[in-house]
């Protein structure tokens, strides 16, 4: 995603505030919206006209495309509205009418709003989330662990560019595994106190925990939402192709589209974690 054009930011603000419309957002609702979108620190509303104030925030942070992405997805999130999915869909369609000229589109996959690039076919194409290395380093506190994960990301990019798609999806699965493992042992109080517990109620050593247990723990302890947890299932399955017998048994044929499909849930994972961290830190 490229930085938003200023006129696009103004149009987005108009849609979100919806002055005199059925979903009008009052002045006291703007700061909480940004907070739920994982903005930290949350700017203080100064009493100026709502649409212009929100547009100014989007323009000020237009270079921070990850922040903008979280905001756009939050506006289209069913959790944001009393009427849930129906209202979220109205906002999604309205925003997509503006975002079309930015070359991006908000789609729903597994019930989650996810930002993708707008393809020539009019559909969403998912690619590596913007600023992923910096975002990873903000989540993973241990510098050595973060550096190793960035290296995994770099090697995965090489696999994609050279058509090694099986190794690419294995690399993405290992990236998710590494991020969740570091996140939980560094930042999750329950894991630090009680360790990892598998689906059978038994404790699992930190160095033997599976990606499945990591995903379940992250969901149970509120780091990722239900839809993101479900959405990450294929990434977990592809991670298992590190064992050739699993790939043979699945009769899978992995290609560039398979890699593209993995980026959507990874984007949802990072958005969820960043929203949670903004509430804890902010």
Order of alpha helices (4+ residues) and beta strands (2+ residues): alpha-alpha-alpha-alpha-alpha-beta-beta-beta-alpha-alpha-alpha-alpha-beta-beta-alpha-alpha-alpha-alpha-alpha
